[in-house]
């Protein structure tokens, strides 16, 4: 136990409060651009609520077109798993009492509030339960706030928690399912309570699977973990409750695509996505060592590049095993993460297009972090972990302070992308900018709270060697070097960066930055790229 439990409790509250504030403070939208991933899901919500249909034809006409669509029977549908849209539907219906029908993209208060009251709220609940579970099982309970901080602010979890994507949503559902499974086992002789917890675990696990199809192996691992408890009553409750979301999905698929066994991904409207879906099984082929390595080490996406503190998970798993505690959960964590990673290593589109980090791996973030506190049982291990966490937290603060959606052709995006955008005065829209604060001033509340959370979590983990302040400086030093001397971007990267600034930020309507890069083209390939980007992101005819 920590020498001062109150310090750990206060640090946990600070981290959770900072996470909640950042989810609310940043709007998550960049008008006039609307992220296709979010817009596609939101259009399903609007279509269900306003026109009593799953088809998004009317919603596309009203809110805008995009590439994330499926087509069947001459009608358009979202190509996303429907779980998040189903959950957001009642929230949207309640909000519509006070808000008008949205009329364009996702730059509407009703969209932001729908996202906040679904994804963000659930992620906050999962984060709180994560801290509670670690406090019960960790070898070093004083390190729990530090691990909580690393997960909340040192991974893409925060960004996707304040977005209408399904990755953080699915991560939270899966962890809460495991949490309820553990509660069912801890209920002892209270058979009714144990069955209720098991039923909720099954419902949440299945809802995660119908929200993000790629997490089905993790949901299956949860089912096996439940069956290992050898309680027929709990297993039956789990399976019966899990059947409800599955039935919803089957009904949705039958209504939209003519068969309960046909997923939206099999009816992609965009030719490039349709071609991908036809490869292997639903677009998945045999696992690739190249893709596996890229998930972990690629400079534009790698987990260990963005969040190096996860390297401690390996030592944590070893020490957890040696402790002989909760062996069933140890096996579950290894199996769930292994199934998720191996299956995703067979997906050619592993990078996820314009995105932040390895978003397809994010649903496993809580399970990957569970072993961390087992590895932090000494001052030196905690000190080095503070350094890795400081690097991760500051990197993600920089990445999400401006435009965060990067193609895989932009390596080290914090240094080569985010800093460049910030230098041009472009910050992520937030409550400060909405109230008229300048770009730099609007970021101060978010940065101050992030620093406070880092200090509070590091203090709670004491003793730390080297001292927490020194460890933080050591951790941030590589990022400072990267920002002072950023790697040279390939020509396409510089074109894309300048084009996005002009097309989305509103700070370069004449495309002066893009024009300057276009003029640098010297080879036939560069000239071809320059023409393509100018046609795509250059000024529109008739625009001011």
C-alpha positions in Angstrom: 0.0 0.0 0.0 1.1 3.6 -0.5 2.4 5.5 2.5 -0.3 8.1 1.9 -3.5 6.7 0.4 -5.0 10.2 0.3 -2.3 11.3 -2.2 -3.1 8.5 -4.5 -6.9 9.2 -4.3 -6.3 12.9 -5.0 -4.1 12.1 -8.0 -6.7 9.6 -9.4 -9.3 12.4 -9.1 -7.1 14.9 -10.8 -6.4 12.5 -13.7 -10.0 11.7 -14.1 -11.1 15.3 -13.8 -8.5 16.3 -16.4 -9.7 13.6 -18.8 -13.3 14.8 -18.4 -12.4 18.5 -18.9 -10.4 17.7 -22.1 -13.3 15.7 -23.5 -15.6 18.7 -23.0 -13.1 21.5 -23.8 -12.2 20.3 -27.3 -15.1 20.2 -29.7 -13.6 17.4 -31.8 -14.7 18.9 -35.1 -12.9 20.9 -37.8 -15.5 22.6 -40.0 -16.0 22.8 -42.9 -14.4 19.3 -43.0 -16.3 16.4 -41.4 -14.6 13.1 -40.7 -16.2 10.4 -42.8 -15.9 7.9 -39.9 -17.9 10.1 -37.6 -20.3 11.5 -40.2 -21.3 8.0 -41.5 -22.3 6.9 -38.0 -24.1 10.2 -37.1 -26.1 10.0 -40.4 -27.4 6.6 -39.3 -28.5 8.1 -36.0 -30.2 11.0 -37.7 -31.8 8.7 -40.3 -33.2 6.4 -37.6 -34.5 9.3 -35.5 -35.8 11.6 -38.2 -36.9 9.4 -41.1 -37.4 6.0 -39.3 -35.0 4.2 -41.7 -31.5 2.8 -41.6 -30.8 4.2 -45.1 -28.7 7.4 -45.0 -29.8 8.7 -48.4 -31.6 11.7 -47.0 -29.0 12.2 -44.3 -26.2 12.3 -47.0 -28.2 14.9 -49.0 -28.6 17.0 -45.8 -25.4 16.6 -43.9 -22.9 15.9 -46.8 -21.4 13.1 -48.8 -18.4 11.0 -48.0 -16.7 7.7 -48.9 -17.7 5.6 -45.8 -20.9 4.2 -47.3 -22.4 0.9 -48.2 -24.9 0.3 -51.0 -27.6 -2.2 -51.3 -30.8 -2.3 -53.3 -30.2 1.2 -54.7 -30.0 2.8 -51.3 -27.0 4.0 -49.2 -26.1 2.8 -45.7 -23.2 3.5 -43.3 -20.4 1.0 -43.8 -19.8 1.0 -40.0 -20.8 -1.5 -37.4 -24.1 -0.1 -36.0 -23.6 -0.6 -32.2 -22.5 3.0 -31.5 -25.3 4.4 -33.6 -27.8 2.3 -31.8 -26.5 3.5 -28.4 -26.5 7.1 -29.6 -30.1 7.0 -30.9 -32.0 7.6 -27.6 -29.5 10.3 -26.6 -30.1 12.1 -29.9 -33.9 11.8 -29.5 -33.7 13.4 -26.1 -31.4 16.2 -27.4 -33.8 16.9 -30.3 -36.3 18.3 -27.8 -34.0 21.3 -27.3 -31.9 21.3 -30.5 -32.9 21.7 -34.2 -32.4 19.1 -36.9 -28.7 19.3 -37.9 -28.1 20.8 -41.4 -24.5 20.2 -42.3 -21.6 17.9 -41.5 -20.8 17.4 -37.8 -20.4 21.1 -36.8 -23.6 21.0 -34.9 -24.1 21.3 -31.1 -26.4 18.2 -31.2 -23.6 16.1 -32.7 -21.0 17.3 -30.1 -23.4 16.6 -27.2 -24.4 13.2 -28.7 -20.8 12.2 -28.8 -20.1 13.6 -25.3 -23.1 11.8 -23.7 -22.2 8.4 -25.4 -18.6 7.9 -26.1 -17.0 10.3 -23.6 -19.2 9.4 -20.7 -18.7 5.7 -21.2 -14.9 6.1 -21.5 -14.8 8.1 -18.2 -16.7 5.3 -16.5 -14.3 2.7 -17.8 -11.3 4.8 -16.8 -12.6 5.0 -13.2 -13.3 1.3 -13.0 -9.8 0.6 -14.5 -8.2 2.6 -11.6 -10.3 0.6 -9.1 -9.4 -2.8 -10.5 -5.7 -1.9 -10.5 -5.8 -0.7 -6.9 -7.1 -4.2 -5.9 -4.5 -6.3 -7.8 -1.4 -4.2 -8.4 1.9 -5.0 -6.7 2.5 -1.3 -6.2 -0.8 0.5 -5.6 0.9 3.9 -5.3 1.6 3.6 -9.0 -2.0 3.3 -10.0 -2.6 7.0 -10.7 0.5 7.1 -12.9 -0.7 4.1 -15.0 -4.1 5.7 -15.2 -2.6 8.9 -16.5 -0.5 7.0 -19.0 -3.6 5.3 -20.4 -5.9 8.4 -20.3 -3.5 11.0 -21.7 -0.5 9.1 -23.1 -2.4 7.1 -25.7 -4.9 8.0 -28.4 -7.6 6.9 -26.0 -8.4 10.6 -25.0 -8.6 11.7 -28.6 -11.0 8.8 -29.6 -13.0 9.3 -26.4 -13.8 12.8 -27.6 -14.6 11.6 -31.1 -17.6 9.7 -32.6 -15.3 6.8 -33.5 -15.9 3.3 -32.1 -12.4 2.5 -30.9 -12.3 4.0 -27.4 -16.0 3.1 -27.1 -15.3 -0.6 -27.8 -12.2 -0.5 -25.5 -14.5 0.8 -22.7 -17.2 -1.7 -23.3 -14.8 -4.6 -23.3 -13.1 -3.5 -20.1 -16.4 -3.0 -18.4 -17.5 -6.4 -19.5 -14.5 -7.9 -17.9 -15.1 -5.8 -14.8 -18.7 -7.1 -14.5 -17.4 -10.7 -15.1 -15.1 -10.2 -12.1 -17.9 -8.8 -10.0 -20.0 -11.9 -10.8 -17.2 -14.1 -9.5 -16.8 -11.9 -6.4 -20.5 -12.0 -5.6 -19.9 -15.3 -3.7 -23.1 -17.1 -2.6 -25.4 -14.3 -3.9 -26.4 -16.3 -6.9 -28.9 -13.7 -8.2 -26.4 -10.8 -8.1 -23.7 -13.0 -9.7 -26.1 -13.8 -12.6 -27.0 -10.2 -13.0 -23.3 -9.2 -13.2 -22.7 -12.0 -15.7 -25.6 -10.9 -17.8 -24.3 -7.4 -18.0 -20.8 -8.7 -18.9 -22.3 -10.7 -21.8 -24.4 -7.7 -23.0 -21.4 -5.3 -22.9 -19.1 -7.8 -24.6 -21.5 -8.4 -27.4 -22.3 -4.7 -27.8 -18.6 -4.1 -28.2 -18.5 -6.7 -31.0 -21.5 -5.1 -32.9 -19.8 -1.7 -32.5 -16.4 -2.7 -33.9 -16.3 -6.0 -35.7 -12.6 -6.5 -35.2 -13.0 -6.9 -31.4 -15.1 -10.1 -31.8 -12.0 -12.3 -30.9 -11.7 -10.4 -27.6 -15.5 -10.8 -26.9 -15.0 -14.5 -27.6 -12.1 -14.6 -25.1 -14.4 -13.0 -22.5 -16.9 -15.8 -23.1 -14.3 -18.4 -22.7 -13.1 -16.7 -19.5 -16.7 -16.7 -18.2 -17.1 -20.4 -19.0 -13.9 -21.2 -17.2 -15.6 -20.1 -14.0 -17.6 -23.4 -14.1 -20.9 -21.8 -13.0 -23.6 -22.9 -15.3 -26.0 -20.2 -14.1 -23.6 -17.4 -14.8 -22.6 -18.8 -18.2 -26.3 -19.0 -19.2 -26.9 -15.4 -18.1 -23.9 -14.2 -20.0 -24.9 -16.0 -23.2 -28.6 -15.0 -23.0 -27.7 -11.3 -22.5 -25.0 -11.5 -25.3 -27.7 -12.8 -27.7 -29.6 -9.4 -27.5 -27.0 -7.3 -29.3 -26.3 -10.1 -31.7 -30.0 -10.3 -32.6 -30.0 -6.5 -33.1 -27.1 -6.8 -35.6 -28.7 -9.7 -37.4 -32.0 -7.8 -37.8 -30.1 -4.7 -39.0 -28.2 -6.7 -41.6 -31.3 -8.4 -42.8 -33.1 -5.1 -43.1 -30.3 -3.3 -44.9 -28.5 -5.9 -46.9 -31.0 -8.6 -47.4 -29.4 -11.3 -45.2 -28.6 -11.4 -41.5 -25.2 -12.8 -42.4 -24.2 -10.0 -44.7 -22.2 -7.3 -43.0 -22.0 -3.7 -44.2 -18.3 -4.2 -45.1 -19.4 -6.7 -47.8 -21.4 -3.9 -49.6 -18.9 -1.1 -49.7 -19.8 1.6 -52.1 -16.3 3.0 -52.6 -14.4 0.9 -55.2 -11.2 0.9 -53.3 -12.9 -0.3 -50.1 -14.9 -2.9 -52.0 -11.7 -4.3 -53.5 -10.2 -4.5 -50.0 -13.3 -6.3 -48.6 -13.0 -8.9 -51.3 -9.6 -10.0 -50.1 -9.4 -13.0 -47.8 -12.2 -13.0 -45.2 -13.9 -9.6 -44.9 -10.6 -8.0 -46.0 -8.4 -10.0 -43.6 -5.7 -12.3 -44.9 -3.0 -14.4 -43.1 -1.1 -12.5 -40.4 1.9 -10.5 -41.7 5.2 -10.0 -39.8 5.6 -6.7 -41.6 2.2 -5.4 -40.5 2.8 -6.6 -37.0 6.1 -4.7 -36.8 4.5 -1.6 -38.3 1.7 -1.6 -35.6 4.4 -1.4 -33.0 7.3 0.5 -34.5 6.2 2.5 -37.5 7.2 6.2 -37.0 3.7 7.3 -38.1 1.7 4.8 -36.1 3.8 2.6 -33.8 2.5 1.9 -30.3 5.9 1.9 -28.9 6.7 5.1 -30.8 3.7 7.0 -29.5 3.4 5.3 -26.0 6.8 3.7 -25.1 5.6 3.1 -21.5 3.8 -0.1 -22.9 7.2 -1.7 -22.9 6.8 -2.2 -19.2 3.8 -4.5 -19.9 6.1 -7.4 -20.7 7.9 -7.2 -17.3 4.5 -6.7 -15.7 3.1 -9.9 -17.2 6.2 -11.9 -15.9 5.8 -10.5 -12.4 2.1 -11.0 -12.4 2.6 -14.6 -13.4 5.2 -15.2 -10.6 2.8 -13.7 -8.0 0.4 -16.6 -8.7 -2.5 -14.2 -8.3 -5.5 -14.1 -10.6 -4.0 -16.6 -13.1 -7.3 -16.9 -15.0 -7.2 -13.2 -15.7 -3.5 -13.4 -16.7 -4.4 -16.0 -19.3 -7.4 -13.9 -20.5 -5.2 -10.8 -21.0 -2.6 -12.7 -22.9 -5.2 -14.5 -25.1 -7.3 -11.4 -25.7 -4.4 -9.3 -26.7 -2.8 -12.1 -28.8 -6.0 -12.7 -30.7 -6.6 -9.0 -31.4 -3.0 -8.4 -32.5 -2.6 -11.5 -34.7 -6.0 -11.0 -36.4 -5.3 -7.4 -37.1 -1.8 -8.2 -38.5 -3.7 -9.7 -41.4 -5.4 -6.5 -42.4 -3.7 -4.7 -45.3 -5.3 -1.3 -44.4 -3.6 -1.6 -41.0 -2.8 2.1 -40.8 -6.4 3.2 -40.8 -6.0 6.0 -43.4 -6.0 9.5 -41.8 -5.8 8.8 -38.2 -4.0 9.2 -34.9 -1.8 6.2 -33.8 -2.7 2.6 -34.3 -6.4 3.0 -33.8 -7.4 -0.5 -34.6 -5.3 -1.8 -31.6 -6.9 0.8 -29.2 -9.8 -1.6 -28.1 -7.1 -3.6 -26.2 -5.6 -0.6 -24.4 -7.0 -1.4 -20.9 -5.9 -5.0 -21.0 -2.5 -4.1 -22.3 -2.2 -1.7 -19.3 -3.4 -4.0 -16.6 0.1 -5.6 -16.1 1.8 -2.2 -15.9 1.5 -1.6 -12.2 3.0 -5.1 -11.5 6.2 -3.8 -13.1 6.4 -0.6 -11.0 7.5 -2.0 -7.6 10.7 -0.1 -7.2 11.9 3.6 -7.4 14.0 3.1 -10.5 11.3 1.3 -12.5 8.8 4.0 -11.5 11.3 6.8 -12.4 11.9 5.4 -15.8 8.2 4.9 -16.3 7.6 8.5 -15.4 10.0 9.5 -18.1 8.2 7.3 -20.7 4.8 8.6 -19.5 5.9 12.2 -19.8 7.1 11.6 -23.3 3.8 10.0 -24.2 1.6 12.6 -22.5 3.4 15.6 -24.0 3.4 14.0 -27.4 -0.3 13.4 -27.4 -1.0 16.8 -26.0 0.9 18.3 -29.0 -0.7 15.9 -31.5 -4.2 16.8 -30.4 -3.7 20.5 -29.9 -4.0 21.0 -33.7 -5.2 18.9 -36.6 -4.8 15.2 -35.5 -5.7 13.2 -38.6 -2.4 12.2 -40.4 -1.8 9.8 -43.3 0.8 7.2 -42.8 3.2 9.1 -45.1 3.7 11.7 -42.2 6.3 10.1 -39.9 6.8 11.5 -36.4 3.6 13.6 -36.8 4.0 15.5 -33.5 7.1 17.1 -34.8 6.5 17.2 -38.6 2.8 17.9 -38.5 1.3 19.3 -35.3 4.1 21.7 -34.5 4.0 23.0 -38.1 0.2 23.6 -37.9 0.6 25.3 -34.5 3.3 27.6 -35.9 0.8 28.7 -38.5 -1.7 29.5 -35.8 -4.0 26.5 -36.3 -5.3 24.9 -33.1 -8.0 22.3 -32.5 -11.3 24.1 -32.1 -12.2 24.4 -28.4 -14.3 26.3 -25.9 -11.7 29.0 -25.7 -11.7 29.7 -29.4 -15.5 29.7 -29.4 -15.3 32.4 -26.7 -12.9 34.5 -28.8 -9.6 33.6 -27.2 -6.5 33.6 -29.5 -5.0 30.2 -30.6 -2.2 30.2 -28.0 -4.3 31.4 -25.1 -7.1 28.9 -25.8 -4.7 26.0 -25.3 -3.5 27.2 -21.9 -6.2 25.6 -19.7 -5.8 22.2 -21.4 -2.0 22.3 -21.1 -2.1 23.5 -17.5 -4.4 20.8 -16.4 -2.4 18.2 -18.3 0.8 19.3 -16.4 -1.1 19.3 -13.1 -2.2 15.7 -13.7 1.3 14.6 -14.6 2.7 16.2 -11.5 0.0 14.8 -9.2 0.4 11.2 -10.6 4.2 11.4 -10.3 4.1 12.6 -6.7 1.7 9.8 -5.8 4.2 7.3 -7.2 7.0 8.4 -4.9 9.7 7.3 -4.2 10.9 7.8 -7.7 14.5 7.6 -9.0 15.5 9.8 -10.6 13.3 12.5 -9.0 10.0 13.0 -10.8 10.9 16.4 -12.2 14.2 15.1 -13.6 12.5 12.0 -15.0 9.9 14.2 -16.8 12.7 16.3 -18.3 14.5 13.1 -19.5 11.3 11.9 -21.1 10.5 15.1 -22.9 14.0 15.6 -24.1 13.7 13.3 -27.2 10.5 15.2 -28.2 12.3 18.5 -27.9 15.1 17.3 -30.1 12.5 16.1 -32.7 10.7 19.4 -32.7 13.9 21.4 -33.0 15.2 19.3 -35.8 12.2 17.5 -37.3 12.9 14.8 -39.9 12.6 15.9 -43.5 9.2 15.1 -44.9 8.8 13.4 -48.3 7.4 15.6 -51.0 3.9 14.1 -50.7 3.9 14.8 -47.0 4.8 18.5 -47.5 2.1 18.8 -50.2 -0.5 17.2 -48.0 0.4 19.3 -45.0 0.1 22.6 -46.9 -3.1 21.4 -48.7 -4.9 20.5 -45.5 -3.9 23.8 -43.9 -5.4 25.7 -46.8 -8.5 23.5 -47.2 -9.6 23.2 -43.6 -8.0 25.8 -41.3 -9.4 28.9 -42.9 -5.9 30.5 -42.6 -4.7 30.1 -46.1 -7.7 30.4 -48.5 -5.4 31.5 -51.3 -3.3 28.3 -50.9 -0.1 30.2 -50.7 1.6 27.5 -48.7 0.4 24.8 -51.1 1.4 26.9 -54.1 5.0 27.3 -52.8 5.4 23.5 -52.3 3.8 22.9 -55.8 6.5 25.1 -57.3 9.2 22.9 -55.7 8.3 19.9 -57.9 11.3 18.9 -59.9 10.7 15.3 -61.0 7.9 13.8 -63.1 6.6 12.0 -60.1 6.6 15.1 -57.9 4.8 17.1 -60.6 2.2 14.4 -60.9 1.6 14.5 -57.1 1.5 18.3 -57.2 -1.2 18.4 -59.8 -3.2 15.8 -58.0 -3.1 17.5 -54.6 -3.8 21.0 -56.2 -6.9 19.6 -57.9 -8.0 18.0 -54.7 -7.1 20.6 -52.0 -6.5 23.7 -54.0 -8.9 26.7 -54.0 -12.4 25.9 -55.4 -13.6 27.8 -58.5 -15.6 30.8 -57.4 -14.3 30.8 -53.8 -13.2 34.1 -52.3 
